[in-house]
Amino acid sequence: MRGDHSFALSAGLVFLVLPCLAQQSLMESRNPKAAPDGATDALPTTYLKIASATPIAGISEPFLTTALCAPDKAIIVRLASMSGLRDLVSISNDGQTVVRFSPFRISDVDNPSFNYYFATKSDVYILTRSSIPQNGTVKLRTPTGEIVTQPKVLARDYIVQFQRDGTYVKSIPLDLTFYPRQIGVFPSGGFLVAGSAKDGTFKPVIALLKSSGEFDRYLELKGDIHLADANNKNDANDPTALPIRATRLEDREKSLSAAVGLSVIVPDGRNLLLVRSGQKAPIFSVSPGGEVRAVNPEVPPGFTLFDLRAGQGNWVALYTHPHSDDPKDASLSLETYALDPNSGKATARYVYPRFLGFGLACSDGFEFSLLERQDDKLQLIKLLPLYSYSSEKLEK
């Protein structure tokens, strides 16, 4: 039960962080010091322009969680308000069609609560928890170590399936020996599930499930984040060795409990990519057969990988960096690069025309789609290249 409470807190961190992102200015992006570590050649720079801004009707909630991109470039995102998380919605590529996926449409799961989600061409799959109240209370430990008391519940995890038009299909019960945090769906129908151990260590667990939800096998990810061992001298200098919990709330992303909860799974053709958001870990590409390939992305100095999208023959990576060392300053600088999927090397830099709010939703390396809220109105922003030339020319 301890892991359940921590996951709820971690999920909430996502939408609280997103509105604080602050895009780097044009002059900051021209700074050659922002080039990724190890990059020996000046990178081409692509300046983006706003090609269109389409108002999105029917969404009044003020917050959004991290957006995922469907194969048809529809945006799948979770809504939230000050009182908590709300429905999942799909916003079509042209911004004209909004489909809501509500837990109230689920008839075969008791008291369903949505968590992580994933979209294919025809369906939306949502990791869902059923919580049935029981007599008594239970003590839980938060990611910062605080002990809280909550009513006792009987919890069970499911993957629920909707058609893309919002029609509810079915629930798939899960009987796993670990807590599932994120799911991805292969074109073959099988699942990739990332989560954490139930023993309170938050040890990362990665597994393949059959389309029925039946456990298939565990996967080993070499170089992944792991629990720091105080008796291991090598862990002191290993950025992937993390403490279970942060001693301060502002350091939560440096803890294993938060890192596991804030990871994302994104599609890349027939494969799925596991991205440890905010961590200095490889990007893991997993095939439907369970083959794992670790790719170490180049990262600008002082930045960490925040999110990733797989385009046509490239990856589009978003990196973030705190504006200051002040823990009360939640604003972030953001850089966007194209990466070679085979080597992880940066091949180009993208520069946005202005601050665009919630971060990247879809990108194929040419067209970029983002969601922005201005004057309490949500709109879909499409970006296209303005012009492109080497950053060396900018310095002359």
Backbone torsions as a table, in degrees:
resi	resn	phi	psi	omega
1	MET	NA	-25.9	-179.3
2	ARG	-59.9	-41.7	-179.2
3	GLY	-67.5	-30.5	-179.3
4	ASP	-60.7	-46.5	-176.7
5	HIS	-66.5	-41.2	-179.9
6	SER	-62.7	-36.4	179.6
7	PHE	-65.2	-39.2	179.4
8	ALA	-61.6	-40.0	178.1
9	LEU	-67.8	-42.3	-179.4
10	SER	-62.8	-40.8	179.4
11	ALA	-62.1	-36.8	179.7
12	GLY	-67.9	-27.6	-178.8
13	LEU	-63.9	-29.8	-173.9
14	VAL	-61.7	-52.5	-174.0
15	PHE	-77.6	-19.3	175.4
16	LEU	-73.7	-30.9	-179.2
17	VAL	-77.7	-40.1	-170.7
18	LEU	-55.6	-44.4	-178.9
19	PRO	-65.5	-11.2	-176.9
20	CYS	-92.2	-4.3	179.7
21	LEU	-62.5	136.4	178.3
22	ALA	-127.2	118.5	-177.3
23	GLN	-68.1	143.3	174.4
24	GLN	-67.9	147.2	177.9
25	SER	-71.5	168.4	-179.3
26	LEU	-60.9	-42.2	-178.5
27	MET	-68.5	-37.3	177.1
28	GLU	-63.2	-38.1	-177.9
29	SER	-70.6	-21.7	177.7
30	ARG	-79.9	-11.1	-177.0
31	ASN	-65.3	118.6	-179.0
32	PRO	-64.3	-16.0	178.0
33	LYS	-67.6	-17.0	-179.4
34	ALA	-82.2	0.0	179.3
35	ALA	-66.2	147.7	-177.7
36	PRO	-61.0	152.4	175.6
37	ASP	-55.9	134.6	175.4
38	GLY	86.3	-8.2	179.9
39	ALA	-76.3	118.0	-176.2
40	THR	-94.9	-21.6	-179.6
41	ASP	-109.8	147.4	176.7
42	ALA	-63.8	137.3	-176.6
43	LEU	-89.0	143.5	171.1
44	PRO	-61.5	143.5	179.9
45	THR	-114.9	127.6	178.1
46	THR	-110.5	116.6	177.0
47	TYR	-87.9	132.7	-176.8
48	LEU	-103.1	144.7	176.0
49	LYS	-118.7	155.5	176.2
50	ILE	-79.4	114.6	-179.5
51	ALA	-87.7	-30.5	179.5
52	SER	-161.0	155.2	175.2
53	ALA	-137.7	108.5	-174.3
54	THR	-108.7	120.4	177.0
55	PRO	-62.9	139.4	178.6
56	ILE	-104.0	119.1	-178.2
57	ALA	-88.8	150.5	171.0
58	GLY	86.5	9.2	178.7
59	ILE	-123.0	109.5	-178.3
60	SER	-105.5	-14.8	-178.3
61	GLU	-61.1	137.2	-172.6
62	PRO	-80.2	-16.9	-175.9
63	PHE	-122.4	154.8	175.2
64	LEU	-130.7	144.6	171.1
65	THR	-84.7	-178.7	179.7
66	THR	-56.1	128.8	-178.6
67	ALA	-82.4	141.8	172.5
68	LEU	-113.3	155.4	-176.2
69	CYS	-110.5	126.2	176.9
70	ALA	-81.4	164.2	-179.0
71	PRO	-57.9	-29.1	178.2
72	ASP	-91.6	15.2	178.8
73	LYS	70.1	14.3	168.2
74	ALA	-68.6	149.6	-179.8
75	ILE	-100.2	125.6	177.5
76	ILE	-107.9	122.7	-173.6
77	VAL	-147.4	150.4	177.3
78	ARG	-96.2	134.0	178.3
79	LEU	-89.6	156.5	179.3
80	ALA	-153.1	153.9	174.4
81	SER	-128.9	-177.8	179.7
82	MET	-63.5	-21.5	-179.0
83	SER	-89.2	-6.3	177.0
84	GLY	138.6	-170.9	-177.8
85	LEU	-75.4	147.6	-176.5
86	ARG	-121.6	-149.6	-177.0
87	ASP	-68.8	162.2	168.1
88	LEU	-92.0	142.4	178.3
89	VAL	-133.2	154.3	172.2
90	SER	-115.6	129.1	178.1
91	ILE	-114.5	119.2	-175.6
92	SER	-63.1	161.8	-176.0
93	ASN	-60.1	-28.4	178.1
94	ASP	-93.0	-1.8	177.6
95	GLY	78.3	5.0	-174.0
96	GLN	-91.3	-20.6	-174.9
97	THR	-122.1	124.2	177.2
98	VAL	-118.1	125.0	178.9
99	VAL	-117.9	129.7	178.0
100	ARG	-99.8	140.9	174.8
101	PHE	-117.8	108.6	-172.9
102	SER	-110.3	141.2	175.5
103	PRO	-63.9	-19.0	179.5
104	PHE	-69.4	-15.4	177.8
105	ARG	-83.8	-7.4	-176.9
106	ILE	-87.8	121.5	-174.7
107	SER	-103.5	-13.3	-173.4
108	ASP	-116.0	17.5	175.2
109	VAL	-132.5	127.6	-179.3
110	ASP	-75.0	128.3	174.8
111	ASN	46.6	60.3	-175.8
112	PRO	-73.2	142.8	176.7
113	SER	-132.2	124.4	-176.3
114	PHE	-76.3	144.7	172.0
115	ASN	-126.6	-117.1	-175.5
116	TYR	-75.6	158.8	-175.1
117	TYR	-144.7	162.6	-178.3
118	PHE	-156.0	145.3	-177.1
119	ALA	-124.5	141.3	171.1
120	THR	-113.3	-173.1	180.0
121	LYS	-61.7	-33.7	-173.0
122	SER	-112.7	-18.4	-170.6
123	ASP	-140.9	161.9	171.3
124	VAL	-119.1	130.1	180.0
125	TYR	-114.4	132.5	-175.4
126	ILE	-128.4	125.0	173.2
127	LEU	-70.5	120.7	-169.8
128	THR	-130.2	142.2	179.0
129	ARG	-115.2	132.2	173.6
130	SER	-97.3	130.7	-179.4
131	SER	-128.1	114.1	-179.9
132	ILE	-108.0	118.6	-178.2
133	PRO	-57.7	141.3	177.8
134	GLN	-126.3	168.0	175.8
135	ASN	-73.4	141.5	176.3
136	GLY	99.1	-177.1	-179.9
137	THR	-130.0	167.0	178.0
138	VAL	-140.1	144.4	178.1
139	LYS	-93.5	131.5	-178.8
140	LEU	-122.4	151.5	177.9
141	ARG	-109.0	126.7	178.9
142	THR	-78.2	168.6	178.5
143	PRO	-58.5	-22.4	178.0
144	THR	-91.7	2.0	177.0
145	GLY	95.7	-4.1	179.8
146	GLU	-69.6	139.1	178.4
147	ILE	-96.2	125.2	178.5
148	VAL	-126.3	155.8	179.6
149	THR	-110.2	131.0	-179.7
150	GLN	-135.0	158.6	175.7
151	PRO	-60.8	143.8	180.0
152	LYS	-74.3	136.1	178.6
153	VAL	-134.1	155.4	172.1
154	LEU	-98.7	112.9	-173.0
155	ALA	-108.6	145.2	173.4
156	ARG	-146.4	144.2	-177.8
157	ASP	-99.3	145.3	177.9
158	TYR	-137.5	159.8	161.8
159	ILE	-110.4	117.9	178.7
160	VAL	-101.4	146.0	-174.0
161	GLN	-119.9	128.0	173.0
162	PHE	-117.9	149.7	165.5
163	GLN	-73.7	160.1	-176.4
164	ARG	-64.3	-19.8	178.3
165	ASP	-85.7	4.7	177.2
166	GLY	97.4	-3.8	179.2
167	THR	-71.4	127.8	178.9
168	TYR	-74.6	136.1	-177.6
169	VAL	-104.6	-62.8	-175.3
170	LYS	-171.8	170.8	172.0
171	SER	-112.9	146.2	177.8
172	ILE	-117.9	106.8	-178.7
173	PRO	-69.0	142.8	178.6
174	LEU	-114.0	135.4	176.2
175	ASP	-125.7	81.9	-171.7
176	LEU	-112.6	154.8	178.8
177	THR	-91.0	8.8	177.4
178	PHE	-139.6	167.3	177.8
179	TYR	-85.2	119.0	176.6
180	PRO	-76.4	135.9	-179.9
181	ARG	-115.2	-43.1	-179.3
182	GLN	-133.2	150.4	175.8
183	ILE	-130.1	150.6	170.2
184	GLY	-136.5	153.9	-176.4
185	VAL	-121.0	125.1	176.2
186	PHE	-78.8	155.5	176.6
187	PRO	-56.2	-25.5	179.5
188	SER	-76.2	-12.5	179.1
189	GLY	104.5	-12.4	176.8
190	GLY	-75.0	167.0	-176.6
191	PHE	-117.1	146.3	164.4
192	LEU	-107.2	126.4	-178.0
193	VAL	-123.2	129.5	174.9
194	ALA	-112.9	140.6	-178.4
195	GLY	-164.3	-153.1	-177.5
196	SER	-143.2	157.5	-178.2
197	ALA	-66.0	154.3	-179.6
198	LYS	-89.7	5.5	-176.1
199	ASP	-90.6	7.4	178.6
200	GLY	88.7	-2.2	-179.7
201	THR	-87.8	-13.5	-175.1
202	PHE	60.8	23.5	177.2
203	LYS	-57.2	127.0	-179.6
204	PRO	-63.9	138.5	178.4
205	VAL	-129.5	132.4	178.5
206	ILE	-125.5	133.1	-176.9
207	ALA	-147.5	156.1	170.6
208	LEU	-99.5	138.0	173.8
209	LEU	-119.6	149.6	174.0
210	LYS	-74.0	168.1	-178.4
211	SER	-62.1	-21.3	177.7
212	SER	-79.9	-7.4	-174.6
213	GLY	91.5	-4.8	179.3
214	GLU	-69.4	138.3	179.2
215	PHE	-62.3	135.0	177.6
216	ASP	-104.0	-69.2	177.9
217	ARG	-165.9	160.6	176.1
218	TYR	-81.9	154.7	175.7
219	LEU	-118.3	146.7	176.2
220	GLU	-103.0	127.3	179.7
221	LEU	-114.1	100.4	-179.3
222	LYS	-72.2	131.1	-179.6
223	GLY	90.1	6.5	-178.2
224	ASP	-76.0	166.5	174.4
225	ILE	-61.3	149.8	-178.4
226	HIS	-156.4	168.6	-178.8
227	LEU	-73.2	128.5	179.1
228	ALA	-68.9	138.7	178.2
229	ASP	-106.7	116.1	-177.3
230	ALA	-62.1	-22.7	-179.0
231	ASN	-91.4	-2.3	-179.6
232	ASN	-102.9	111.4	-177.7
233	LYS	-63.5	-30.0	-179.3
234	ASN	-66.6	-29.7	-178.9
235	ASP	-67.9	-23.2	-178.5
236	ALA	-62.9	-29.5	-179.0
237	ASN	-111.7	13.7	-178.8
238	ASP	-100.9	112.2	-177.6
239	PRO	-66.7	-15.6	179.0
240	THR	-91.0	-4.4	176.2
241	ALA	-91.2	112.4	-171.0
242	LEU	-121.3	147.7	173.2
243	PRO	-70.6	158.5	-179.7
244	ILE	-59.2	-47.9	-176.7
245	ARG	-132.8	158.1	175.9
246	ALA	-84.1	145.6	177.0
247	THR	-79.5	-22.5	176.8
248	ARG	-127.1	146.7	-178.4
249	LEU	-59.9	-36.7	-178.2
250	GLU	-69.2	-14.3	178.2
251	ASP	-101.3	16.8	-171.3
252	ARG	-59.9	-34.3	-177.8
253	GLU	-69.9	-11.7	178.3
254	LYS	-90.0	5.9	-179.0
255	SER	-105.3	154.9	-179.2
256	LEU	-67.3	-37.3	-178.6
257	SER	-61.1	-43.2	179.7
258	ALA	-74.8	-39.5	-177.9
259	ALA	-60.5	-39.9	177.7
260	VAL	-66.1	-41.7	-177.6
261	GLY	-71.8	-27.6	-176.1
262	LEU	-95.9	6.9	177.3
263	SER	-70.2	160.3	178.9
264	VAL	-134.4	151.9	173.8
265	ILE	-119.1	125.1	-178.1
266	VAL	-126.4	148.8	-179.5
267	PRO	-76.8	148.0	175.4
268	ASP	-145.2	81.2	-176.0
269	GLY	66.6	-127.1	178.9
270	ARG	-82.9	-10.3	-178.4
271	ASN	-100.0	170.1	174.4
272	LEU	-124.3	144.1	-179.5
273	LEU	-111.0	128.8	173.2
274	LEU	-99.9	120.2	-177.7
275	VAL	-115.6	123.6	177.5
276	ARG	-89.2	88.5	-174.8
277	SER	-58.7	129.8	177.9
278	GLY	80.7	4.2	-176.6
279	GLN	-116.1	156.8	178.0
280	LYS	-94.8	59.7	-179.4
281	ALA	-118.3	160.7	177.2
282	PRO	-64.9	163.1	165.9
283	ILE	-88.2	128.8	-176.6
284	PHE	-105.1	119.4	176.8
285	SER	-98.5	122.7	-175.5
286	VAL	-118.0	128.9	178.8
287	SER	-87.3	164.2	177.4
288	PRO	-58.0	-27.3	179.3
289	GLY	-85.2	-2.7	177.2
290	GLY	95.8	6.3	175.6
291	GLU	-72.5	134.2	-176.6
292	VAL	-115.7	130.8	175.9
293	ARG	-123.6	124.3	179.8
294	ALA	-96.1	128.2	179.6
295	VAL	-120.4	122.4	179.1
296	ASN	-91.5	108.5	-176.9
297	PRO	-77.0	145.5	169.8
298	GLU	-70.0	140.6	-174.6
299	VAL	-131.5	134.7	175.6
300	PRO	-60.4	146.5	-179.3
301	PRO	-55.6	130.8	178.4
302	GLY	83.7	-6.9	-178.2
303	PHE	-99.1	163.0	169.4
304	THR	-130.6	155.0	-179.9
305	LEU	-71.4	124.6	-177.6
306	PHE	-101.3	-42.2	-176.5
307	ASP	-158.5	166.5	-175.1
308	LEU	-150.1	144.4	171.7
309	ARG	-130.9	140.0	179.3
310	ALA	-96.4	120.7	178.5
311	GLY	-102.0	-157.9	179.7
312	GLN	-86.5	93.5	179.2
313	GLY	83.5	6.2	176.0
314	ASN	-149.9	167.9	172.4
315	TRP	-113.0	143.7	174.9
316	VAL	-110.0	116.1	-172.8
317	ALA	-111.4	136.3	175.0
318	LEU	-107.0	129.9	178.7
319	TYR	-118.3	144.6	178.6
320	THR	-124.4	156.1	-179.2
321	HIS	-149.1	130.8	178.0
322	PRO	-61.0	143.0	178.1
323	HIS	-68.2	-29.6	-177.3
324	SER	-152.0	173.8	177.6
325	ASP	-86.2	-1.9	-179.7
326	ASP	-71.6	116.6	-178.0
327	PRO	-62.5	-19.3	178.9
328	LYS	-82.9	-11.3	178.9
329	ASP	-92.4	105.4	-176.3
330	ALA	-91.8	0.8	-177.2
331	SER	-73.2	150.0	-175.5
332	LEU	-132.1	145.1	166.9
333	SER	-87.3	151.9	-177.6
334	LEU	-134.3	134.1	174.4
335	GLU	-124.2	145.9	-179.8
336	THR	-126.7	129.1	-178.5
337	TYR	-130.9	153.9	166.9
338	ALA	-91.5	137.1	-179.6
339	LEU	-120.2	148.0	170.8
340	ASP	-76.3	120.7	-176.7
341	PRO	-63.0	-23.7	-178.1
342	ASN	-82.7	-41.3	-175.2
343	SER	-105.8	-21.4	-174.9
344	GLY	81.3	0.6	-179.1
345	LYS	-73.4	142.3	177.4
346	ALA	-72.9	135.2	-179.1
347	THR	-115.7	-16.6	179.7
348	ALA	-164.0	159.6	175.9
349	ARG	-119.1	142.3	177.0
350	TYR	-111.1	140.9	178.9
351	VAL	-123.8	126.8	-179.1
352	TYR	-86.5	153.7	-178.4
353	PRO	-70.8	-25.2	179.6
354	ARG	-167.5	176.5	175.8
355	PHE	-63.7	129.8	-174.7
356	LEU	-122.5	21.4	165.6
357	GLY	80.1	-105.2	-161.5
358	PHE	-82.5	-1.1	178.7
359	GLY	92.0	176.6	-171.8
360	LEU	-71.5	138.3	174.1
361	ALA	-105.8	-57.6	179.5
362	CYS	-132.2	147.6	172.7
363	SER	-163.3	137.0	172.4
364	ASP	-109.3	14.2	-177.5
365	GLY	91.4	-9.5	177.6
366	PHE	-121.2	-57.7	176.5
367	GLU	-98.3	135.9	179.8
368	PHE	-118.6	135.4	176.9
369	SER	-120.2	133.1	179.1
370	LEU	-138.0	157.2	173.7
371	LEU	-106.3	132.8	-179.1
372	GLU	-135.2	140.5	175.3
373	ARG	-112.2	120.0	176.7
374	GLN	-128.3	133.4	-180.0
375	ASP	53.4	41.4	178.2
376	ASP	64.5	17.7	178.0
377	LYS	-120.8	130.5	-179.4
378	LEU	-85.9	136.7	177.1
379	GLN	-139.9	151.3	177.7
380	LEU	-93.8	119.4	-178.9
381	ILE	-102.2	128.5	173.7
382	LYS	-109.2	130.7	179.7
383	LEU	-117.3	142.0	175.9
384	LEU	-133.4	158.2	179.2
385	PRO	-61.9	135.6	173.9
386	LEU	-85.4	-52.9	172.8
387	TYR	-164.4	166.8	-175.2
388	SER	-142.9	132.5	172.3
389	TYR	-159.2	169.8	-174.4
390	SER	-66.3	143.7	177.4
391	SER	-67.0	-18.2	176.1
392	GLU	-61.3	-36.8	-177.8
393	LYS	-68.5	-25.2	-178.9
394	LEU	-71.1	-23.6	-175.7
395	GLU	-87.6	-7.8	-177.4
396	LYS	-82.1	NA	NA
